[in-house]
Amino acid sequence: MTSGADQAGGTDMSGGNLSESWLDAVRWDAAGLVTAIAQELGSERILMVAWMNREALAQTAATGRAVYWSRSRGRLWRKGEESGHVQRVRELRLDCDGDVILMKVEQQGGIACHTGRHSCFFSRLEDGQWVAVDPVLRDPETIYK
């Protein structure tokens, strides 16, 4: 039988641990969330920071595709569900305090930010001003129709 992760083209990183006890090692905040950092595999560039709840992290580990908790939408958010800019998760790490998840990802389409840029960290502080230093790769109006 083929697993759901195989059908989705992902890799089950949970080690097939059906009890999901590995999730208990995460220090969830009062809202049941944990900070999640998406880092590009290879370049090691930070692409974005978002939130995950227990279900999002479990789905991410099971499918190999980044799933976040959208605080503004109040629901799970599968990265790329609207834009097509899916993040394929190749490795999950937990920091020393257990309160931050690091995901090493392959960014599909080269765009991680809703502004149409490669990374959400496109502004640099210069002379007391935030300056956009990375180009818009695609107009967001053409991404989100």
N, C-alpha and C positions, 0 to 999 in steps of 0.2 A: 504494500500500500504506500502511496506517495503522501508525504506530509504536506500540510498547508504551506509550510515554508518552501518546500521544493516546488510546489505549484506556482508560488509567487516569485520564484527565481531567487529567493533569499537563502540565508544560512541560519539554522537554528543555533544560536550562541548560548542558549540556556543549558546546553549539555543534555537536553532531553529530560531535564529534571522537572517532572510533572508537578511536584509539590510546590515549586517556585519558592522554596525556602531561601534561596539566594536573594530574593527581594527583601527579606527581613533584615539583611545587613545594611540596607540603605536607611539613612537618617532623614526621613520625610519631615517637612516642616509642619506647622500647625494646620495648614490647609491641605496637607497630604501631597505636597509637591516637592520636587528636587530640581535644582539647577542642572541643565544639560548643555554641554558645550559641543558643538559640531566642529571638528578639526579635519581639514582636508588631508587625506592619505597622500603621502609623497611630499607635498610642499610643506605640510604641517601648519599651514595658515589657518587661523581661526576664522570660520565662516559665519557663525552665528551663535547666539546663546538664547535658550528658550527654557520652558518648563516641561517636566514630565510628571505624571502621576503614576501610580503602581501599574495600572492597566496599560498606559502608553509604553512604559519601560518593558513590560512583559511582552507586548506585541512587537516592539522593536527587536527584542532578543529572539523572538520566535520567527519573525519574517525576514530580518536583515534589512528592513526598510525603516527609516526614521519616522516615529510617531511621537507627537508632542501633545501636551495639554494646552489648549488655547484659553487663556484667562478671559480674553475679550469675547470669544464665541461661547465659552462655557462648555466646550466639548473637545473630544479628541480631534487632532489635526494631523493628517497624514501629509508630511512634507511633499509638495508637488501635486497634491490632489486637484488644484486649480491650474497651476502654472506648468505642470509637467516636469518641474525641476526637483526630481526625486533624489533623496540621499540614500545611497546604498551603504549600510553600516557594515564595516569589516571587522571592527573591534570595539568592545565596550570596556571601559575602565571606571573604577570607583576610587575617588581620592582618599587620602589618609584619614580624613574625618568622617568619611562615609556620607557626605552631604553634597557632593557634586559628581555628576556623571560626565565622562569624557567619551565621545563617540568619534572614532576615526572613520571618516566617510569618503565615498567617491561621489562627488557632486555631479549629477546628471545635468547636461545642458550648460554647465559652467556658471550658472547663476544661483546664488543662495539667498540673496536679499530681495525683498519685495520692491525695492527701488530700481531693480534691473541690474544691479552690480554683482560682482563675483562674491563679495563679502559684505556683511552688514557693518563692518568696521572700516568704512571708507573715509571717515573724517579724522583729520589730524589737527592737534592744537598747534597753532603757529601765531606767535605774537599776540596771545590772548584771544584768539579767534579760532573757531572750528572751521576748517577748510576741507572741502571735498577733494580728495587727492586721487581717487580711483574713478575711472570712467563708467558711465552708464553703458552697459553692453547691449541692452535692449529696453526700449521704452515700455514702462510698466503698463501703459494703456493698451499695448498690443499683447501683453502677457495675460492680464486679467480682464477678460471681456464680459 
